[in-house]
Amino acid sequence: MTAPRRIILLGSTGSIGTQALDVIGRNADRFTVVALAAGANLDLLAEQAVATRAPVVAAATGTVEQVRDAIAAKVAASATPGPEYHPEILVGPDAATEVAGRDADVVLNGITGSIGLRPTLAALAAGSTLALANKESLIVGGPLVKAVARPDQIVPVDSEHSAIAQCLRGGRAQEVRRLIVTASGGPFRGRTRDELTEVTPEQALKHPNFAMGRVVTTNSATLVNKGLEVIEAHLLFDIPFDRIDVTVHPQQIIHSMVEFVDGSTLAQAGPPRMLVPIALGLSWPERLPDVDVPCDWSTAATWEFAPLDDEAFPAVRLARRVGEAGGTFPAVYNAANEVAVDAFHDRAIPFTAIVDTVERVVEAHDGSAFDASSVDGVIAADADARAAARRLLGLDPSRK
């Protein structure tokens, strides 16, 4: 019998992390959790630690004593406490990076934002398979990540890129004509730019299909998320930007497609959920049984497809320019967006100003001033872009 895969889970208390633990729990003979890392939700982290008996537990915030006390409280409250449980505890902003570099078969990086870059690099350097849900780390550190990663070491967890990876099994690399990334269009699909000026933060957080965190959900509303995914697709699959298209598919049953040179197109279909991509990230290249409910082909259904409105949603068009520029430009795109999203939710700027701000910061960026081949250079460009965005928005540029 094959030994269970040893899993390190980064961002365990987030949407990706909690779903991953659900998959792991239903396949306990296939996986064992060797480390958990999370941000500030110590209560849930402690609950997860007790449930999995992970030998290592890491938190970005709090103290070792706070994490230890939270775990002790969960053990005491358990109806079946089991044997004593005293995991190794790591705390601090570098805890996830340290954990990611530990010995494991698979590291699932479910952290949100560019702070996932160092853990991504640590996991790759350690030789683990990287199940990558943290697209930002690949986007901001593209040259760095690609220089470290061996062939097939990265397994995409984003549903779109997982779909492409699955479809690519149906042909050889030289037979691929183009990739088609699908987009739901977000909650404001069909609105004009003028109609988007009055959008509220509450409305932007009502994604039609997925339940995600604030940044990712807002990025889906602006289509910045789709812009990031176009850059990610280019980096993952080595396909030029002019051969990567985006089509709006509101139902999100088709997660993405690959068109081949003979005119055929392979599409991956499934419910608009993340369970299958997460499970494949953990088990690749094998499939786990009964991960999700398949499409019901016995009932009538209508699937819509429409071109992307670049005038109302210019984020994808801007992302193509950024991706083609390369260097630290993708890091700047991502960093400026994170600042603008926060400003929008603080009601300091209107919805349309998010991408407008990103564009202004990108246009002012001096790519020659930063070394994209070093972590320090990428982080410096990231910090410079955040400060520039805050200056443009009249915010304190010294904030981190």
C-alpha positions in Angstrom: 0.0 0.0 0.0 1.3 3.5 -0.9 2.1 5.7 2.0 -0.1 8.7 2.5 1.1 11.9 0.9 2.4 14.3 3.5 0.7 17.7 3.1 1.7 21.1 4.3 -1.2 23.5 4.2 -0.6 27.3 4.0 -3.6 29.5 4.6 -5.5 26.7 6.3 -8.2 28.9 7.7 -9.1 30.5 4.4 -11.6 29.3 1.7 -9.0 27.1 -0.1 -7.6 25.8 3.2 -10.9 24.8 4.7 -12.0 23.0 1.5 -8.6 21.3 1.3 -9.1 19.9 4.8 -12.5 18.7 3.8 -10.9 16.7 0.9 -8.2 15.4 3.2 -10.6 14.4 5.8 -12.6 12.4 3.3 -9.4 10.7 2.1 -7.6 10.0 5.3 -5.9 6.9 3.8 -4.4 9.1 1.1 -3.1 12.2 3.0 -1.7 13.2 6.3 -1.2 16.8 7.4 2.3 17.5 8.6 1.9 21.2 9.1 -0.7 24.0 9.1 -0.1 27.7 8.7 -2.6 30.5 8.9 -2.9 34.2 9.6 -5.0 35.7 12.4 -7.8 33.2 13.0 -6.2 31.4 15.9 -9.4 29.8 17.1 -10.1 28.0 13.8 -6.4 27.2 13.4 -6.4 25.5 16.8 -9.5 23.6 15.9 -7.9 22.4 12.7 -4.7 21.5 14.5 -6.5 19.3 17.0 -8.6 17.7 14.3 -5.5 16.8 12.1 -2.9 16.4 14.9 -0.5 18.3 12.7 3.0 18.1 14.1 3.7 21.7 13.2 1.4 24.7 13.6 2.3 28.2 12.4 0.5 31.6 12.8 1.4 34.9 11.3 0.1 36.8 14.3 -0.2 36.3 18.0 2.3 34.6 20.3 3.4 31.1 20.9 1.6 31.1 24.2 -1.7 32.3 22.5 -1.6 29.5 20.0 -0.7 26.9 22.6 -3.5 28.1 24.8 -6.0 28.0 21.9 -5.0 24.4 21.1 -5.2 23.4 24.8 -8.7 24.9 25.0 -9.8 22.9 21.9 -8.4 19.7 23.3 -10.2 20.2 26.6 -13.5 20.9 24.9 -13.2 17.8 22.7 -15.6 15.0 23.4 -12.8 12.5 22.4 -9.6 14.3 23.4 -7.4 11.3 22.5 -3.6 11.2 23.3 -1.7 14.3 24.4 -1.1 16.8 21.6 1.8 19.2 21.8 2.8 20.4 18.3 5.7 22.5 17.4 4.5 26.1 17.2 5.9 28.8 15.0 4.7 32.4 15.1 5.5 35.5 13.1 5.5 37.0 9.6 8.1 34.4 8.4 6.4 31.4 10.0 4.7 30.3 6.8 7.9 30.5 4.9 9.7 28.3 7.4 6.9 25.8 7.4 6.8 25.7 3.6 10.5 24.7 3.5 9.9 21.6 5.7 9.9 18.1 4.4 6.6 17.2 2.6 5.2 15.6 -0.6 2.9 18.5 -1.3 2.7 22.1 -0.2 -0.7 23.7 -0.9 -0.2 27.5 -0.9 -3.6 29.0 -0.2 -2.3 32.3 1.1 -3.8 35.4 -0.5 -1.6 38.1 -1.9 2.1 38.7 -2.7 3.1 37.7 0.8 2.9 34.1 -0.6 6.0 34.6 -2.7 8.6 33.6 -0.1 6.6 30.4 1.0 6.3 29.5 -2.7 10.0 29.7 -3.2 10.7 27.8 0.0 8.4 25.0 -1.0 10.0 24.7 -4.5 13.5 24.9 -3.0 12.6 22.0 -0.6 11.6 19.9 -3.6 8.0 19.5 -2.6 5.2 19.5 -5.2 3.6 23.0 -5.1 -0.2 23.0 -5.3 -0.5 26.7 -6.2 -3.7 28.6 -5.3 -1.6 31.7 -4.4 -1.5 33.0 -8.0 0.1 36.3 -6.8 3.4 34.6 -5.9 3.8 33.4 -9.5 2.7 36.7 -11.0 4.9 39.0 -8.9 7.9 36.6 -8.9 7.6 35.0 -12.3 11.3 34.9 -13.2 12.2 33.9 -9.7 9.7 31.1 -9.4 10.3 29.7 -12.9 14.1 29.6 -12.2 13.6 27.5 -9.1 10.8 25.2 -10.2 11.6 21.9 -11.9 9.3 20.7 -14.7 5.9 19.7 -13.5 6.7 20.7 -9.9 3.8 23.3 -9.9 0.3 22.0 -10.0 -2.3 24.9 -10.5 -5.2 25.0 -8.1 -7.0 28.0 -9.6 -10.1 26.4 -11.3 -9.2 28.0 -14.7 -5.7 26.8 -14.7 -6.5 23.4 -13.3 -9.0 23.1 -16.2 -6.4 24.0 -18.7 -3.9 21.5 -17.2 -6.6 18.8 -17.4 -7.4 19.7 -21.1 -3.7 19.7 -22.0 -3.6 16.0 -21.3 -5.6 15.6 -24.6 -2.8 16.8 -26.8 0.8 17.6 -27.2 2.3 21.1 -26.5 3.0 21.8 -30.2 -0.6 21.0 -31.0 -2.0 23.8 -28.9 -3.4 26.8 -30.8 -4.7 28.9 -27.9 -6.0 28.8 -24.3 -9.5 30.2 -23.5 -9.9 31.3 -19.9 -13.5 31.6 -18.8 -14.8 34.4 -16.6 -18.1 34.7 -14.8 -18.2 38.4 -15.6 -18.7 39.1 -11.9 -21.7 40.7 -10.2 -21.7 43.6 -12.7 -21.6 41.8 -16.0 -23.4 43.8 -18.7 -23.0 47.2 -16.9 -21.4 50.1 -18.7 -18.5 52.0 -17.2 -20.8 54.9 -16.2 -23.1 52.5 -14.4 -20.1 51.1 -12.4 -19.3 54.4 -10.8 -22.0 54.1 -8.1 -21.1 50.5 -7.1 -20.8 49.9 -3.4 -18.4 47.6 -1.5 -21.3 45.5 -0.4 -22.4 44.9 -4.0 -18.9 44.1 -5.1 -18.7 41.3 -2.5 -21.7 39.5 -3.9 -20.1 37.1 -6.4 -22.7 35.1 -8.3 -21.0 31.7 -7.9 -18.1 31.6 -5.4 -17.7 32.5 -1.8 -14.2 34.0 -1.4 -12.3 36.6 0.6 -12.6 40.3 0.2 -9.6 40.9 -2.1 -10.3 38.0 -4.4 -14.1 38.7 -4.6 -13.4 42.4 -5.4 -10.9 41.4 -8.0 -13.5 39.2 -9.6 -15.9 42.2 -9.7 -13.2 44.4 -11.4 -11.9 41.5 -13.5 -8.4 42.2 -12.1 -8.5 38.5 -11.0 -9.0 37.5 -14.7 -6.1 39.8 -15.7 -3.9 38.0 -13.1 -5.1 34.7 -14.4 -4.0 35.6 -18.0 -0.5 36.4 -16.7 -0.5 33.2 -14.7 -1.6 31.1 -17.7 1.3 32.6 -19.7 3.8 31.7 -17.0 2.4 28.2 -16.2 1.9 27.0 -19.8 4.5 29.1 -21.8 1.8 30.3 -24.2 2.2 33.8 -25.7 -0.3 36.4 -24.6 -1.7 36.8 -28.1 -2.8 33.1 -27.8 -4.6 33.5 -24.5 -8.2 34.6 -24.8 -10.9 35.4 -22.2 -14.6 34.7 -22.7 -17.4 35.5 -20.3 -19.3 32.4 -19.2 -21.7 33.4 -16.4 -22.6 29.9 -15.3 -18.9 28.9 -14.8 -19.7 25.3 -15.6 -16.9 25.3 -18.2 -13.8 26.3 -16.2 -11.6 26.9 -19.2 -10.7 25.4 -22.6 -7.8 24.5 -24.9 -8.1 24.9 -28.7 -5.9 22.7 -30.8 -4.4 23.3 -34.3 -6.9 20.9 -35.9 -9.8 23.0 -34.9 -11.0 20.9 -31.9 -11.5 22.4 -28.5 -11.4 20.5 -25.2 -13.3 22.0 -22.3 -13.4 21.0 -18.6 -16.8 21.1 -17.1 -17.9 20.8 -13.5 -19.9 22.6 -10.8 -18.8 26.2 -10.0 -16.8 25.1 -7.0 -13.2 24.6 -6.0 -13.3 21.1 -4.6 -12.0 19.3 -7.8 -9.1 21.7 -8.5 -8.1 21.5 -4.8 -8.3 17.7 -4.8 -6.2 17.5 -8.0 -3.7 19.8 -6.5 -3.2 17.3 -3.7 -3.4 14.1 -5.7 -2.0 15.1 -9.1 -1.8 13.4 -11.6 -4.3 10.9 -10.0 -8.0 11.7 -9.4 -9.8 11.0 -6.2 -13.3 9.4 -6.2 -16.4 11.3 -5.5 -14.8 14.7 -4.8 -17.8 16.6 -6.1 -21.2 16.1 -7.8 -20.9 15.9 -11.6 -23.0 17.8 -14.1 -26.5 16.4 -14.4 -26.8 15.7 -18.2 -30.4 14.5 -17.8 -31.8 18.0 -17.2 -32.0 20.9 -19.7 -29.4 23.6 -19.3 -28.3 26.7 -21.1 -24.7 27.8 -21.2 -23.9 31.4 -22.3 -20.6 32.7 -23.8 -19.9 36.4 -24.6 -16.9 38.5 -25.4 -15.2 40.5 -22.7 -16.2 44.3 -22.5 -12.8 45.9 -22.3 -14.2 49.4 -22.1 -16.2 48.7 -18.9 -13.6 46.3 -17.5 -10.1 47.3 -18.7 -8.2 45.2 -16.2 -7.5 42.3 -18.5 -6.3 44.5 -21.3 -4.0 46.3 -18.8 -2.8 42.9 -17.5 -1.7 41.9 -21.0 0.4 45.0 -21.3 1.9 44.3 -17.9 2.6 40.7 -18.7 4.3 41.5 -22.0 6.4 44.1 -20.2 7.5 41.5 -17.7 10.1 42.2 -15.1 8.6 43.8 -12.0 5.6 45.2 -13.9 3.3 42.3 -12.8 4.3 42.9 -9.2 3.4 46.6 -9.5 0.0 45.7 -11.1 -0.8 43.4 -8.2 0.5 45.7 -5.4 -1.3 48.8 -6.6 -4.5 46.9 -7.0 -4.3 45.6 -3.4 -4.0 49.2 -2.1 -6.8 50.4 -4.3 -9.1 47.6 -3.2 -8.5 48.5 0.4 -9.3 52.2 -0.4 -12.5 51.2 -2.2 -13.7 49.2 0.8 -12.7 52.1 3.1 -15.1 54.2 0.8 -12.2 56.5 -0.1 -12.5 55.9 -3.9 -15.2 54.7 -6.3 -15.2 51.3 -7.9 -13.9 52.4 -11.3 -10.9 54.1 -9.6 -9.5 50.8 -8.6 -8.2 49.9 -12.1 -7.7 53.5 -13.0 -5.2 53.7 -10.1 -3.5 50.5 -11.1 -3.0 51.9 -14.6 -1.5 55.1 -13.4 0.9 53.4 -11.1 1.9 50.9 -13.8 2.5 53.8 -16.3 4.7 55.6 -13.9 6.8 52.6 -12.9 10.5 52.5 -13.9 11.1 48.8 -14.5 14.9 49.4 -14.9 15.1 50.5 -11.3 14.3 47.1 -9.8 15.9 43.7 -10.1 13.1 41.2 -11.0 15.6 38.3 -10.6 15.9 38.8 -6.8 13.4 38.6 -4.0 14.6 41.8 -2.6 14.1 43.5 -6.0 10.6 42.3 -6.4 9.7 43.2 -2.8 11.2 46.7 -3.3 9.1 47.2 -6.5 6.0 46.0 -4.6 6.6 48.4 -1.8 7.3 51.3 -4.2 4.0 50.6 -6.1 2.1 50.5 -2.8 3.5 53.9 -1.8 2.8 55.3 -5.3 -0.8 54.2 -5.2 -1.3 55.7 -1.7 0.2 59.0 -2.9 -2.2 59.0 -5.9 -5.1 58.4 -3.6 -4.1 60.9 -1.0 -3.4 58.2 1.6 -0.4 57.9 3.9 2.4 56.6 1.6 4.4 55.3 4.5 1.8 52.7 5.5 2.7 49.1 4.8 
